[in-house]
Amino acid sequence: MNEVHVRIGIHRNRYHTDTSCSALNGKPETFGGIEQMSREEAERQGLKHCRTCKA
């Protein structure tokens, strides 16, 4: 899987493989949406794989 999902807004330090992940969709007061990008681009931006999605 090459496409990942990234939170738009603050608290952006992980990328997600599961769009229903609570870490991706949580904190509605700081949530600005979701963008898709390649895993390589997410890692280039310094993002790590979400521990919840990995489980």
C-alpha positions as CSV (number, residue, x, y, z in Angstrom):
1,M,0.0,0.0,0.0
2,N,1.6,3.2,-1.1
3,E,-1.1,5.8,-0.4
4,V,-1.4,7.0,3.2
5,H,-3.7,9.4,5.0
6,V,-2.4,12.5,6.8
7,R,-4.2,14.8,9.2
8,I,-4.4,18.4,8.2
9,G,-3.9,20.8,11.1
10,I,-1.9,20.6,14.3
11,H,-0.9,17.3,15.9
12,R,0.4,16.2,12.5
13,N,3.2,13.8,13.2
14,R,2.0,10.4,12.0
15,Y,0.6,8.9,8.8
16,H,-2.2,6.5,8.7
17,T,-3.2,3.4,6.7
18,D,-6.7,3.1,8.2
19,T,-9.1,6.0,7.5
20,S,-11.2,5.1,10.5
21,C,-8.3,5.4,12.9
22,S,-9.2,7.3,16.0
23,A,-5.8,9.1,16.1
24,L,-6.5,10.4,12.5
25,N,-10.0,11.6,13.2
26,G,-9.8,12.6,16.9
27,K,-9.5,16.1,18.4
28,P,-12.2,17.8,16.4
29,E,-11.2,21.2,17.7
30,T,-7.9,21.0,15.8
31,F,-8.9,18.8,12.9
32,G,-8.6,20.4,9.5
33,G,-9.4,17.4,7.3
34,I,-7.4,14.5,5.7
35,E,-5.0,14.6,2.8
36,Q,-3.6,11.6,0.9
37,M,0.0,11.3,-0.2
38,S,2.5,8.6,-0.9
39,R,4.2,6.9,2.1
40,E,7.5,8.1,0.7
41,E,6.3,11.8,0.8
42,A,4.9,11.4,4.4
43,E,8.3,9.9,5.5
44,R,10.1,12.7,3.7
45,Q,8.0,15.2,5.8
46,G,9.2,13.4,8.9
47,L,6.0,11.6,9.7
48,K,6.0,8.2,11.3
49,H,3.5,5.3,10.9
50,C,0.7,5.5,13.4
51,R,1.0,2.9,16.1
52,T,-2.8,2.3,16.2
53,C,-3.0,1.6,12.5
54,K,0.0,-0.8,12.7
55,A,-1.7,-2.9,15.3
